[in-house]
Amino acid sequence: MSIPWVHKVRLGFIAAGVILYPLLAHYSTATSAATTFPSLGVAVSLTPPLALLLGLAWRSSRPLAMLLPCVVGCFMLGWFWDALERHFEWVYFMQHVGTHISLALLFGLTLAPRRQPICTRFAAAVRGDLEPEVIRYTRQLTMMWTIYFLVISLISSVLFLFGSIDMWSAFANFMTIPMILFIFAAEYRVRRRRLPHLKHFGIMASILAFRDTPKVDPSAALPNP
């Protein structure tokens, strides 16, 4: 599946951000910059939520109206800037733990009865109709990701509340992505052993297929395994 050059450029910017953001976050949190240049910590910690808010406003059917909350939010940030400079590490912490808890909920809620597990939906987007053994496997995979995100949230909370900020920053900024990549690689090996007869697709092919698939009712009945 070929990727248009526009998507390649976008992926390049995303990759650059994935590399630079943890470096800046760790530098602003776990070095002398935390006290000598706290504005850097505030700016870096607020970049993801502000970028998300602006992105939602831009994609809205009424972008000008949606920009108003962005303006109000920026005004409030300016009003509380001094307090943010003293406690910006909490912004980092809430982002890290909040993201993983949100992902745990996103995956976990799809495991409810009569709902389609999110990994099953990913697989259906790539493969179409699924065999019962694939449905069972993707349900187990959804449960595994749910547990993983909860465990990471717990470890992050323990390190932040009871450990040193240096240790927490190293874990949150430099271990999160490698651990996810390790899980993907390990899952790929397990999948090839448990489902050797299937054609195995790459991560990018799965993402593009999932993006291009119309939304379906997640509560639709599934075939009995």
N, C-alpha and C positions, 0 to 999 in steps of 0.2 A: 504494500500500500504506500504510494508515493505521498510525500508531504509537500504542500505548496511552499514557495519560498517565504511568503509572509509568515506562515506558521513557524518556519525555521528561524526567522529573525526573532519572532516572539519567544520561541524556546531558548534562543541564545541569550536574550535579556533575562529570562527567568533563571537560566543556569548561572549567569553572572550574579544575579541577586542572591541565589542560593549559596554561592561561594562567599560573596562579600559581606552579606548580612551577619552571618555568625562571627566572622572575624571582627567586624565593628562592634557587635554586641558584646563579645568577650572583652575586647579592648576597653570599651567604655564601662564595663562592670567590674572586671577582675584586675585592673591595673590602677596606677595612680590617676588615670584620667577620670576615675569615678569621683574624685574629690577636686581635682584641678580643672576639669572641664565637664561638669555635670550636664551642661546643655547638650553635649553630644549624646549622652545616654538618653536624655529625654527625646531628642530628635529621632534617634535610631529606633528606640522602643516604640514610638508612636507611628513610625512609617507604615508598618503593615496594616493596622486598623484604619488609618487615614486613606491609604491606597485602596483598601477594600470599600470604604465608604464612597470615595470618589468614583470607583468603578461601578458600584451599584447605581449611583446617581446618573452616570453617563449612559448606562444601559436602560435606564427607566424611560417609560413613554413620555414622561414630563420631566426632563432633566433639569430645567431651570427651577422648577418647584422643589426638586430634590436637592438642589444645591443649597437651599436655605438651611437645612440641618447641618450641612458641612460648614457653612459660614458661622452659625451659632456655635458649633463644636470648636472651631478654631478660636473664637472669641473666649470660650470657656477655658480652653487650654492656656491662652495668654493670661487669663485672670488667675489661674492656679499654677502658673509656671514655677514659682518659687517652691511650692510644696512638691511638685513633680521632680524638681531637681534634687530634693532631699530624699525622695523615695522612688526613684524611677526603676529600681531593681524589681519593685513589686509589679510594675507594668510588664516587664519581661516574664516574670514568674506567672502572672495571670494569663499571658498569651500562651505560654508553653503548656501549662496544665489545662487551661480552658480549651485549647485546640484539641488536645488528646481526649479530654472528657467528651467534647462535642463529637469527635469521631467515634468514640465508644458508643455513644447514644445513637449516632447515625447507623452504625453497623448493628448494634444490639437490638434496636427497635424492629429491625426487619426480620428478626428471628421469632417474633411473636406468631402465634397460630394464625394460619390463613394468610400470611404475608410472605412475599418472595424475598429470601435473603439477598442482600445486595451483591454478594459475589456470584450468586446464581444469575442475577440479572446481567452482570458483566459477561458471564459465560454465554448467556443466551444472545446477547448483543453480537457476539463474535461467531457463535456456532449455530444459532437458530434453535431448533428443537433439541432438547437435552435428554440423554439417556438417564434412567433412574440412578445409576451409580454416580453419574456426574452431578446430579442434583444433590445426592447425599454428601458428596465430597465438597461441593461449594457451600453447602450449609455448614459443614464442619469448619471450612475455611473462614466463613463469616464469623463464627464463634471464636476462632483462634485470634482473629484481628481484634475483636471486641475485648477479649482478655488482655491482649498485648497493650492496647491503648490504655486500659485501666491500670495495668501494672506500671507502665511508664509514668502515668499521672501520680501514682503512689510514690514511686522512687523519687520523682522530681520534688514532690511535696516534702518528703523526709529530708532530702539533701538541703532544700532551701530553708526549712524551718529549724533543723537541728545540726546541719553541717555548715561548712564555710561557703561563702559566696563564690570563692574561686572554684571549689569542687562542683558546686551546682552549675556554674556557668560553663565549665568544661563539659559536663554531662549534657546540658541542654543544647549548647551550641555546636559541639563537635561529635557527639555520640548519636544524636537523634537520627540524622539521615543515614549514616553508616549502618545503624541497627535496622532501619527499614529496608535498606538494600540487601542486608544479610538475610532478612526474613523472606524477601522476594526470591533470592537465590536458593535458599533452603526449600522454600515451597515449590519452586520449579523442579528441583530434584525429586522431591516427594511425589509430585504430580506425575512425573515421567515413570516412576516406579508403580504407582497405584493405578494409573490410567495409561498404560503403555501403547494402547491401540489408537489413542487420540492424536490428532495433529495439534502440535503445541505452538501457540502464537506468542509473539513478543509483547512486552508491556505497552509499547506505543500503539501497536495494532489494536489492542484491547481498548485503550483509551479513546482512540479515534472512532472505533466502531460503536462504543458506548455513547459517545457524544452525538453521533449521527443517528442513533436509534430513537424513534419517537417514544415519549413517556408512556408507560403502561401502568395499569392499575396494580400496585404492589400487593393488594389483597386478593388478587385473582387466584382461583384455585390452582393448585399444582398437582401434577400427576403423582399418584401414590408410588413410592419406591418399591 
